[in-house]
């Protein structure tokens, strides 16, 4: 299968991030954080946290930075 057939060019695209302000981490696991945004809880994979993300552990409060595609997928 060629690179074009499996969508390999998508990996070359730069990731667009969104920042959600003043978010509290309610819980965490080794792989994800549970945040509440507008009265809805969302599990966010730690692997998807952006380079300027400020929250990573339970009790942290600050700006959450995640890829735009993930925010869209979760309705954030």
PDB file of N, CA, C and O in Angstrom:
ATOM      1  N   UNK A   1       0.849  -1.169   0.000  1.00  0.00           N
ATOM      2  CA  UNK A   1       0.000   0.000   0.000  1.00  0.00           C
ATOM      3  C   UNK A   1       0.899   1.236   0.000  1.00  0.00           C
ATOM      4  O   UNK A   1       1.863   1.321   0.761  1.00  0.00           O
ATOM      5  N   UNK A   2       0.572   2.166  -0.845  1.00  0.00           N
ATOM      6  CA  UNK A   2       1.389   3.379  -0.933  1.00  0.00           C
ATOM      7  C   UNK A   2       1.002   4.373   0.160  1.00  0.00           C
ATOM      8  O   UNK A   2      -0.056   4.263   0.781  1.00  0.00           O
ATOM      9  N   UNK A   3       1.869   5.327   0.373  1.00  0.00           N
ATOM     10  CA  UNK A   3       1.657   6.378   1.377  1.00  0.00           C
ATOM     11  C   UNK A   3       0.344   7.120   1.132  1.00  0.00           C
ATOM     12  O   UNK A   3      -0.384   7.422   2.078  1.00  0.00           O
ATOM     13  N   UNK A   4       0.043   7.411  -0.120  1.00  0.00           N
ATOM     14  CA  UNK A   4      -1.186   8.132  -0.446  1.00  0.00           C
ATOM     15  C   UNK A   4      -2.435   7.298  -0.174  1.00  0.00           C
ATOM     16  O   UNK A   4      -3.469   7.844   0.212  1.00  0.00           O
ATOM     17  N   UNK A   5      -2.350   5.985  -0.371  1.00  0.00           N
ATOM     18  CA  UNK A   5      -3.505   5.119  -0.174  1.00  0.00           C
ATOM     19  C   UNK A   5      -3.932   5.034   1.288  1.00  0.00           C
ATOM     20  O   UNK A   5      -5.123   4.911   1.572  1.00  0.00           O
ATOM     21  N   UNK A   6      -2.982   5.097   2.221  1.00  0.00           N
ATOM     22  CA  UNK A   6      -3.339   5.014   3.637  1.00  0.00           C
ATOM     23  C   UNK A   6      -3.416   6.371   4.309  1.00  0.00           C
ATOM     24  O   UNK A   6      -3.572   6.455   5.527  1.00  0.00           O
ATOM     25  N   UNK A   7      -3.307   7.446   3.515  1.00  0.00           N
ATOM     26  CA  UNK A   7      -3.453   8.792   4.083  1.00  0.00           C
ATOM     27  C   UNK A   7      -2.207   9.292   4.771  1.00  0.00           C
ATOM     28  O   UNK A   7      -2.292  10.123   5.675  1.00  0.00           O
ATOM     29  N   UNK A   8      -1.045   8.802   4.363  1.00  0.00           N
ATOM     30  CA  UNK A   8       0.212   9.177   4.994  1.00  0.00           C
ATOM     31  C   UNK A   8       0.500  10.661   4.965  1.00  0.00           C
ATOM     32  O   UNK A   8       1.218  11.159   5.832  1.00  0.00           O
ATOM     33  N   UNK A   9      -0.031  11.375   4.009  1.00  0.00           N
ATOM     34  CA  UNK A   9       0.213  12.815   3.930  1.00  0.00           C
ATOM     35  C   UNK A   9      -0.384  13.559   5.109  1.00  0.00           C
ATOM     36  O   UNK A   9       0.063  14.661   5.424  1.00  0.00           O
ATOM     37  N   UNK A  10      -1.386  12.986   5.773  1.00  0.00           N
ATOM     38  CA  UNK A  10      -1.984  13.640   6.935  1.00  0.00           C
ATOM     39  C   UNK A  10      -0.977  13.825   8.056  1.00  0.00           C
ATOM     40  O   UNK A  10      -1.099  14.763   8.844  1.00  0.00           O
ATOM     41  N   UNK A  11       0.013  12.949   8.143  1.00  0.00           N
ATOM     42  CA  UNK A  11       1.018  13.053   9.192  1.00  0.00           C
ATOM     43  C   UNK A  11       1.951  14.233   8.971  1.00  0.00           C
ATOM     44  O   UNK A  11       2.621  14.676   9.905  1.00  0.00           O
ATOM     45  N   UNK A  12       2.002  14.742   7.757  1.00  0.00           N
ATOM     46  CA  UNK A  12       2.879  15.863   7.450  1.00  0.00           C
ATOM     47  C   UNK A  12       2.240  17.204   7.791  1.00  0.00           C
ATOM     48  O   UNK A  12       2.923  18.228   7.799  1.00  0.00           O
ATOM     49  N   UNK A  13       0.953  17.212   8.070  1.00  0.00           N
ATOM     50  CA  UNK A  13       0.245  18.468   8.359  1.00  0.00           C
ATOM     51  C   UNK A  13       0.528  18.917   9.781  1.00  0.00           C
ATOM     52  O   UNK A  13       0.599  18.103  10.702  1.00  0.00           O
ATOM     53  N   UNK A  14       0.689  20.216   9.947  1.00  0.00           N
ATOM     54  CA  UNK A  14       0.928  20.768  11.276  1.00  0.00           C
ATOM     55  C   UNK A  14      -0.359  20.743  12.083  1.00  0.00           C
ATOM     56  O   UNK A  14      -1.428  21.056  11.559  1.00  0.00           O
ATOM     57  N   UNK A  15      -0.265  20.376  13.347  1.00  0.00           N
ATOM     58  CA  UNK A  15      -1.430  20.278  14.219  1.00  0.00           C
ATOM     59  C   UNK A  15      -1.867  21.677  14.641  1.00  0.00           C
ATOM     60  O   UNK A  15      -1.045  22.504  15.036  1.00  0.00           O
ATOM     61  N   UNK A  16      -3.170  21.930  14.551  1.00  0.00           N
ATOM     62  CA  UNK A  16      -3.752  23.182  15.032  1.00  0.00           C
ATOM     63  C   UNK A  16      -4.304  22.929  16.427  1.00  0.00           C
ATOM     64  O   UNK A  16      -5.046  21.970  16.638  1.00  0.00           O
ATOM     65  N   UNK A  17      -3.946  23.783  17.379  1.00  0.00           N
ATOM     66  CA  UNK A  17      -4.382  23.621  18.758  1.00  0.00           C
ATOM     67  C   UNK A  17      -5.426  24.669  19.130  1.00  0.00           C
ATOM     68  O   UNK A  17      -5.455  25.765  18.569  1.00  0.00           O
ATOM     69  N   UNK A  18      -6.280  24.313  20.083  1.00  0.00           N
ATOM     70  CA  UNK A  18      -7.206  25.266  20.691  1.00  0.00           C
ATOM     71  C   UNK A  18      -6.884  25.327  22.181  1.00  0.00           C
ATOM     72  O   UNK A  18      -6.437  24.344  22.772  1.00  0.00           O
ATOM     73  N   UNK A  19      -7.115  26.480  22.772  1.00  0.00           N
ATOM     74  CA  UNK A  19      -6.870  26.669  24.196  1.00  0.00           C
ATOM     75  C   UNK A  19      -8.183  26.965  24.889  1.00  0.00           C
ATOM     76  O   UNK A  19      -8.916  27.866  24.482  1.00  0.00           O
ATOM     77  N   UNK A  20      -8.483  26.215  25.929  1.00  0.00           N
ATOM     78  CA  UNK A  20      -9.671  26.431  26.745  1.00  0.00           C
ATOM     79  C   UNK A  20      -9.176  26.982  28.074  1.00  0.00           C
ATOM     80  O   UNK A  20      -8.331  26.375  28.732  1.00  0.00           O
ATOM     81  N   UNK A  21      -9.708  28.134  28.463  1.00  0.00           N
ATOM     82  CA  UNK A  21      -9.219  28.841  29.638  1.00  0.00           C
ATOM     83  C   UNK A  21      -9.843  28.339  30.931  1.00  0.00           C
ATOM     84  O   UNK A  21     -10.995  27.907  30.955  1.00  0.00           O
ATOM     85  N   UNK A  22      -9.066  28.404  32.001  1.00  0.00           N
ATOM     86  CA  UNK A  22      -9.540  28.190  33.368  1.00  0.00           C
ATOM     87  C   UNK A  22     -10.227  26.832  33.558  1.00  0.00           C
ATOM     88  O   UNK A  22     -11.382  26.766  33.979  1.00  0.00           O
ATOM     89  N   UNK A  23      -9.515  25.766  33.248  1.00  0.00           N
ATOM     90  CA  UNK A  23     -10.041  24.408  33.333  1.00  0.00           C
ATOM     91  C   UNK A  23      -9.453  23.710  34.562  1.00  0.00           C
ATOM     92  O   UNK A  23      -8.269  23.865  34.862  1.00  0.00           O
ATOM     93  N   UNK A  24     -10.283  22.946  35.265  1.00  0.00           N
ATOM     94  CA  UNK A  24      -9.860  22.199  36.444  1.00  0.00           C
ATOM     95  C   UNK A  24      -9.753  20.717  36.107  1.00  0.00           C
ATOM     96  O   UNK A  24     -10.647  20.150  35.478  1.00  0.00           O
ATOM     97  N   UNK A  25      -8.652  20.091  36.528  1.00  0.00           N
ATOM     98  CA  UNK A  25      -8.498  18.642  36.376  1.00  0.00           C
ATOM     99  C   UNK A  25      -9.162  17.984  37.580  1.00  0.00           C
ATOM    100  O   UNK A  25      -8.730  18.176  38.717  1.00  0.00           O
ATOM    101  N   UNK A  26     -10.218  17.204  37.327  1.00  0.00           N
ATOM    102  CA  UNK A  26     -10.977  16.560  38.395  1.00  0.00           C
ATOM    103  C   UNK A  26     -10.400  15.219  38.803  1.00  0.00           C
ATOM    104  O   UNK A  26     -10.552  14.799  39.950  1.00  0.00           O
ATOM    105  N   UNK A  27      -9.735  14.541  37.868  1.00  0.00           N
ATOM    106  CA  UNK A  27      -9.137  13.228  38.146  1.00  0.00           C
ATOM    107  C   UNK A  27      -8.096  12.959  37.080  1.00  0.00           C
ATOM    108  O   UNK A  27      -8.027  13.646  36.060  1.00  0.00           O
ATOM    109  N   UNK A  28      -7.282  11.937  37.340  1.00  0.00           N
ATOM    110  CA  UNK A  28      -6.290  11.567  36.333  1.00  0.00           C
ATOM    111  C   UNK A  28      -5.968  10.083  36.435  1.00  0.00           C
ATOM    112  O   UNK A  28      -6.145   9.454  37.478  1.00  0.00           O
ATOM    113  N   UNK A  29      -5.494   9.551  35.330  1.00  0.00           N
ATOM    114  CA  UNK A  29      -4.938   8.205  35.289  1.00  0.00           C
ATOM    115  C   UNK A  29      -3.543   8.347  34.692  1.00  0.00           C
ATOM    116  O   UNK A  29      -3.097   9.461  34.414  1.00  0.00           O
ATOM    117  N   UNK A  30      -2.868   7.253  34.497  1.00  0.00           N
ATOM    118  CA  UNK A  30      -1.542   7.313  33.888  1.00  0.00           C
ATOM    119  C   UNK A  30      -1.610   7.841  32.449  1.00  0.00           C
ATOM    120  O   UNK A  30      -0.638   8.398  31.938  1.00  0.00           O
ATOM    121  N   UNK A  31      -2.775   7.659  31.801  1.00  0.00           N
ATOM    122  CA  UNK A  31      -2.878   8.007  30.382  1.00  0.00           C
ATOM    123  C   UNK A  31      -3.783   9.187  30.050  1.00  0.00           C
ATOM    124  O   UNK A  31      -3.758   9.674  28.920  1.00  0.00           O
ATOM    125  N   UNK A  32      -4.584   9.659  31.009  1.00  0.00           N
ATOM    126  CA  UNK A  32      -5.555  10.706  30.675  1.00  0.00           C
ATOM    127  C   UNK A  32      -5.880  11.574  31.880  1.00  0.00           C
ATOM    128  O   UNK A  32      -5.629  11.206  33.028  1.00  0.00           O
ATOM    129  N   UNK A  33      -6.451  12.746  31.582  1.00  0.00           N
ATOM    130  CA  UNK A  33      -6.969  13.626  32.634  1.00  0.00           C
ATOM    131  C   UNK A  33      -8.468  13.822  32.408  1.00  0.00           C
ATOM    132  O   UNK A  33      -8.936  13.857  31.270  1.00  0.00           O
ATOM    133  N   UNK A  34      -9.204  13.949  33.498  1.00  0.00           N
ATOM    134  CA  UNK A  34     -10.637  14.221  33.447  1.00  0.00           C
ATOM    135  C   UNK A  34     -10.838  15.687  33.762  1.00  0.00           C
ATOM    136  O   UNK A  34     -10.490  16.154  34.847  1.00  0.00           O
ATOM    137  N   UNK A  35     -11.406  16.418  32.798  1.00  0.00           N
ATOM    138  CA  UNK A  35     -11.645  17.854  32.981  1.00  0.00           C
ATOM    139  C   UNK A  35     -13.126  18.146  32.862  1.00  0.00           C
ATOM    140  O   UNK A  35     -13.877  17.397  32.236  1.00  0.00           O
ATOM    141  N   UNK A  36     -13.535  19.247  33.474  1.00  0.00           N
ATOM    142  CA  UNK A  36     -14.925  19.696  33.338  1.00  0.00           C
ATOM    143  C   UNK A  36     -14.925  21.015  32.595  1.00  0.00           C
ATOM    144  O   UNK A  36     -14.259  21.973  32.989  1.00  0.00           O
ATOM    145  N   UNK A  37     -15.695  21.048  31.497  1.00  0.00           N
ATOM    146  CA  UNK A  37     -15.815  22.248  30.677  1.00  0.00           C
ATOM    147  C   UNK A  37     -17.291  22.482  30.423  1.00  0.00           C
ATOM    148  O   UNK A  37     -17.973  21.633  29.849  1.00  0.00           O
ATOM    149  N   UNK A  38     -17.780  23.630  30.849  1.00  0.00           N
ATOM    150  CA  UNK A  38     -19.196  23.993  30.680  1.00  0.00           C
ATOM    151  C   UNK A  38     -20.116  22.888  31.200  1.00  0.00           C
ATOM    152  O   UNK A  38     -21.028  22.452  30.498  1.00  0.00           O
ATOM    153  N   UNK A  39     -19.872  22.442  32.427  1.00  0.00           N
ATOM    154  CA  UNK A  39     -20.685  21.453  33.123  1.00  0.00           C
ATOM    155  C   UNK A  39     -20.680  20.062  32.479  1.00  0.00           C
ATOM    156  O   UNK A  39     -21.548  19.245  32.785  1.00  0.00           O
ATOM    157  N   UNK A  40     -19.719  19.781  31.597  1.00  0.00           N
ATOM    158  CA  UNK A  40     -19.578  18.452  31.000  1.00  0.00           C
ATOM    159  C   UNK A  40     -18.169  17.950  31.282  1.00  0.00           C
ATOM    160  O   UNK A  40     -17.196  18.701  31.209  1.00  0.00           O
ATOM    161  N   UNK A  41     -18.082  16.652  31.609  1.00  0.00           N
ATOM    162  CA  UNK A  41     -16.784  16.044  31.860  1.00  0.00           C
ATOM    163  C   UNK A  41     -16.243  15.401  30.587  1.00  0.00           C
ATOM    164  O   UNK A  41     -16.988  14.807  29.807  1.00  0.00           O
ATOM    165  N   UNK A  42     -14.933  15.534  30.393  1.00  0.00           N
ATOM    166  CA  UNK A  42     -14.264  14.992  29.217  1.00  0.00           C
ATOM    167  C   UNK A  42     -12.947  14.346  29.641  1.00  0.00           C
ATOM    168  O   UNK A  42     -12.159  14.951  30.367  1.00  0.00           O
ATOM    169  N   UNK A  43     -12.714  13.115  29.187  1.00  0.00           N
ATOM    170  CA  UNK A  43     -11.407  12.490  29.367  1.00  0.00           C
ATOM    171  C   UNK A  43     -10.527  12.926  28.205  1.00  0.00           C
ATOM    172  O   UNK A  43     -10.899  12.774  27.042  1.00  0.00           O
ATOM    173  N   UNK A  44      -9.361  13.468  28.528  1.00  0.00           N
ATOM    174  CA  UNK A  44      -8.420  13.937  27.522  1.00  0.00           C
ATOM    175  C   UNK A  44      -7.140  13.103  27.631  1.00  0.00           C
ATOM    176  O   UNK A  44      -6.513  13.075  28.690  1.00  0.00           O
ATOM    177  N   UNK A  45      -6.749  12.429  26.555  1.00  0.00           N
ATOM    178  CA  UNK A  45      -5.501  11.661  26.600  1.00  0.00           C
ATOM    179  C   UNK A  45      -4.301  12.585  26.847  1.00  0.00           C
ATOM    180  O   UNK A  45      -4.175  13.627  26.204  1.00  0.00           O
ATOM    181  N   UNK A  46      -3.440  12.206  27.764  1.00  0.00           N
ATOM    182  CA  UNK A  46      -2.250  13.022  28.039  1.00  0.00           C
ATOM    183  C   UNK A  46      -1.368  13.150  26.800  1.00  0.00           C
ATOM    184  O   UNK A  46      -0.653  14.140  26.638  1.00  0.00           O
ATOM    185  N   UNK A  47      -1.422  12.152  25.936  1.00  0.00           N
ATOM    186  CA  UNK A  47      -0.625  12.190  24.707  1.00  0.00           C
ATOM    187  C   UNK A  47      -1.078  13.289  23.751  1.00  0.00           C
ATOM    188  O   UNK A  47      -0.354  13.631  22.816  1.00  0.00           O
ATOM    189  N   UNK A  48      -2.282  13.851  23.979  1.00  0.00           N
ATOM    190  CA  UNK A  48      -2.820  14.876  23.096  1.00  0.00           C
ATOM    191  C   UNK A  48      -2.709  16.293  23.677  1.00  0.00           C
ATOM    192  O   UNK A  48      -3.188  17.247  23.065  1.00  0.00           O
ATOM    193  N   UNK A  49      -2.092  16.435  24.833  1.00  0.00           N
ATOM    194  CA  UNK A  49      -1.939  17.762  25.420  1.00  0.00           C
ATOM    195  C   UNK A  49      -0.914  18.548  24.621  1.00  0.00           C
ATOM    196  O   UNK A  49       0.146  18.033  24.265  1.00  0.00           O
ATOM    197  N   UNK A  50      -1.251  19.818  24.342  1.00  0.00           N
ATOM    198  CA  UNK A  50      -0.386  20.656  23.523  1.00  0.00           C
ATOM    199  C   UNK A  50       0.845  21.155  24.259  1.00  0.00           C
ATOM    200  O   UNK A  50       0.952  21.008  25.476  1.00  0.00           O
ATOM    201  N   UNK A  51       1.780  21.751  23.511  1.00  0.00           N
ATOM    202  CA  UNK A  51       3.041  22.199  24.102  1.00  0.00           C
ATOM    203  C   UNK A  51       2.888  23.322  25.123  1.00  0.00           C
ATOM    204  O   UNK A  51       3.769  23.510  25.962  1.00  0.00           O
ATOM    205  N   UNK A  52       1.786  24.074  25.067  1.00  0.00           N
ATOM    206  CA  UNK A  52       1.578  25.168  26.016  1.00  0.00           C
ATOM    207  C   UNK A  52       0.479  24.856  27.036  1.00  0.00           C
ATOM    208  O   UNK A  52      -0.009  25.754  27.721  1.00  0.00           O
ATOM    209  N   UNK A  53       0.097  23.590  27.132  1.00  0.00           N
ATOM    210  CA  UNK A  53      -0.884  23.154  28.115  1.00  0.00           C
ATOM    211  C   UNK A  53      -0.354  23.409  29.525  1.00  0.00           C
ATOM    212  O   UNK A  53       0.833  23.217  29.785  1.00  0.00           O
ATOM    213  N   UNK A  54      -1.228  23.842  30.434  1.00  0.00           N
ATOM    214  CA  UNK A  54      -0.819  24.176  31.801  1.00  0.00           C
ATOM    215  C   UNK A  54      -1.280  23.168  32.853  1.00  0.00           C
ATOM    216  O   UNK A  54      -0.874  23.265  34.011  1.00  0.00           O
ATOM    217  N   UNK A  55      -2.115  22.209  32.476  1.00  0.00           N
ATOM    218  CA  UNK A  55      -2.692  21.303  33.472  1.00  0.00           C
ATOM    219  C   UNK A  55      -2.401  19.854  33.109  1.00  0.00           C
ATOM    220  O   UNK A  55      -2.576  19.441  31.962  1.00  0.00           O
ATOM    221  N   UNK A  56      -1.950  19.081  34.107  1.00  0.00           N
ATOM    222  CA  UNK A  56      -1.630  17.676  33.841  1.00  0.00           C
ATOM    223  C   UNK A  56      -1.992  16.741  34.993  1.00  0.00           C
ATOM    224  O   UNK A  56      -2.031  15.525  34.809  1.00  0.00           O
ATOM    225  N   UNK A  57      -2.259  17.295  36.182  1.00  0.00           N
ATOM    226  CA  UNK A  57      -2.500  16.454  37.357  1.00  0.00           C
ATOM    227  C   UNK A  57      -3.792  16.858  38.059  1.00  0.00           C
ATOM    228  O   UNK A  57      -4.247  17.996  37.945  1.00  0.00           O
ATOM    229  N   UNK A  58      -4.374  15.908  38.788  1.00  0.00           N
ATOM    230  CA  UNK A  58      -5.584  16.182  39.558  1.00  0.00           C
ATOM    231  C   UNK A  58      -5.371  17.391  40.457  1.00  0.00           C
ATOM    232  O   UNK A  58      -4.373  17.482  41.173  1.00  0.00           O
ATOM    233  N   UNK A  59      -6.325  18.321  40.410  1.00  0.00           N
ATOM    234  CA  UNK A  59      -6.249  19.539  41.209  1.00  0.00           C
ATOM    235  C   UNK A  59      -5.656  20.719  40.469  1.00  0.00           C
ATOM    236  O   UNK A  59      -5.807  21.856  40.915  1.00  0.00           O
ATOM    237  N   UNK A  60      -4.978  20.482  39.342  1.00  0.00           N
ATOM    238  CA  UNK A  60      -4.434  21.588  38.549  1.00  0.00           C
ATOM    239  C   UNK A  60      -5.575  22.422  37.965  1.00  0.00           C
ATOM    240  O   UNK A  60      -6.627  21.887  37.614  1.00  0.00           O
ATOM    241  N   UNK A  61      -5.358  23.730  37.865  1.00  0.00           N
ATOM    242  CA  UNK A  61      -6.328  24.621  37.231  1.00  0.00           C
ATOM    243  C   UNK A  61      -5.549  25.585  36.348  1.00  0.00           C
ATOM    244  O   UNK A  61      -4.582  26.209  36.787  1.00  0.00           O
ATOM    245  N   UNK A  62      -5.979  25.695  35.112  1.00  0.00           N
ATOM    246  CA  UNK A  62      -5.283  26.567  34.169  1.00  0.00           C
ATOM    247  C   UNK A  62      -5.808  26.358  32.765  1.00  0.00           C
ATOM    248  O   UNK A  62      -6.943  25.923  32.566  1.00  0.00           O
ATOM    249  N   UNK A  63      -4.966  26.674  31.794  1.00  0.00           N
ATOM    250  CA  UNK A  63      -5.357  26.583  30.391  1.00  0.00           C
ATOM    251  C   UNK A  63      -5.087  25.187  29.844  1.00  0.00           C
ATOM    252  O   UNK A  63      -4.005  24.630  30.026  1.00  0.00           O
ATOM    253  N   UNK A  64      -6.092  24.635  29.170  1.00  0.00           N
ATOM    254  CA  UNK A  64      -5.992  23.337  28.515  1.00  0.00           C
ATOM    255  C   UNK A  64      -5.748  23.578  27.037  1.00  0.00           C
ATOM    256  O   UNK A  64      -6.495  24.318  26.398  1.00  0.00           O
ATOM    257  N   UNK A  65      -4.713  22.964  26.491  1.00  0.00           N
ATOM    258  CA  UNK A  65      -4.428  23.077  25.059  1.00  0.00           C
ATOM    259  C   UNK A  65      -4.466  21.694  24.442  1.00  0.00           C
ATOM    260  O   UNK A  65      -3.705  20.804  24.821  1.00  0.00           O
ATOM    261  N   UNK A  66      -5.376  21.527  23.474  1.00  0.00           N
ATOM    262  CA  UNK A  66      -5.542  20.241  22.796  1.00  0.00           C
ATOM    263  C   UNK A  66      -5.699  20.483  21.297  1.00  0.00           C
ATOM    264  O   UNK A  66      -6.027  21.596  20.884  1.00  0.00           O
ATOM    265  N   UNK A  67      -5.468  19.456  20.477  1.00  0.00           N
ATOM    266  CA  UNK A  67      -5.650  19.602  19.033  1.00  0.00           C
ATOM    267  C   UNK A  67      -7.096  19.973  18.687  1.00  0.00           C
ATOM    268  O   UNK A  67      -8.045  19.526  19.331  1.00  0.00           O
ATOM    269  N   UNK A  68      -7.227  20.782  17.675  1.00  0.00           N
ATOM    270  CA  UNK A  68      -8.556  21.231  17.239  1.00  0.00           C
ATOM    271  C   UNK A  68      -9.454  20.047  16.896  1.00  0.00           C
ATOM    272  O   UNK A  68     -10.646  20.069  17.205  1.00  0.00           O
ATOM    273  N   UNK A  69      -8.892  19.001  16.253  1.00  0.00           N
ATOM    274  CA  UNK A  69      -9.713  17.851  15.869  1.00  0.00           C
ATOM    275  C   UNK A  69     -10.299  17.166  17.089  1.00  0.00           C
ATOM    276  O   UNK A  69     -11.427  16.675  17.040  1.00  0.00           O
ATOM    277  N   UNK A  70      -9.542  17.124  18.198  1.00  0.00           N
ATOM    278  CA  UNK A  70     -10.018  16.475  19.413  1.00  0.00           C
ATOM    279  C   UNK A  70     -11.123  17.304  20.082  1.00  0.00           C
ATOM    280  O   UNK A  70     -12.112  16.763  20.577  1.00  0.00           O
ATOM    281  N   UNK A  71     -10.931  18.617  20.083  1.00  0.00           N
ATOM    282  CA  UNK A  71     -11.964  19.502  20.631  1.00  0.00           C
ATOM    283  C   UNK A  71     -13.266  19.348  19.839  1.00  0.00           C
ATOM    284  O   UNK A  71     -14.348  19.294  20.423  1.00  0.00           O
ATOM    285  N   UNK A  72     -13.160  19.278  18.529  1.00  0.00           N
ATOM    286  CA  UNK A  72     -14.341  19.086  17.677  1.00  0.00           C
ATOM    287  C   UNK A  72     -15.002  17.743  17.965  1.00  0.00           C
ATOM    288  O   UNK A  72     -16.224  17.658  18.084  1.00  0.00           O
ATOM    289  N   UNK A  73     -14.188  16.695  18.076  1.00  0.00           N
ATOM    290  CA  UNK A  73     -14.706  15.344  18.333  1.00  0.00           C
ATOM    291  C   UNK A  73     -15.466  15.265  19.655  1.00  0.00           C
ATOM    292  O   UNK A  73     -16.471  14.563  19.759  1.00  0.00           O
ATOM    293  N   UNK A  74     -14.977  15.992  20.667  1.00  0.00           N
ATOM    294  CA  UNK A  74     -15.592  15.953  21.978  1.00  0.00           C
ATOM    295  C   UNK A  74     -16.645  17.035  22.183  1.00  0.00           C
ATOM    296  O   UNK A  74     -17.272  17.096  23.241  1.00  0.00           O
ATOM    297  N   UNK A  75     -16.847  17.896  21.175  1.00  0.00           N
ATOM    298  CA  UNK A  75     -17.860  18.952  21.278  1.00  0.00           C
ATOM    299  C   UNK A  75     -17.472  20.057  22.233  1.00  0.00           C
ATOM    300  O   UNK A  75     -18.333  20.684  22.850  1.00  0.00           O
ATOM    301  N   UNK A  76     -16.183  20.299  22.356  1.00  0.00           N
ATOM    302  CA  UNK A  76     -15.697  21.340  23.254  1.00  0.00           C
ATOM    303  C   UNK A  76     -15.595  22.658  22.500  1.00  0.00           C
ATOM    304  O   UNK A  76     -15.202  23.671  23.078  1.00  0.00           O
TER     305      UNK A  76
END
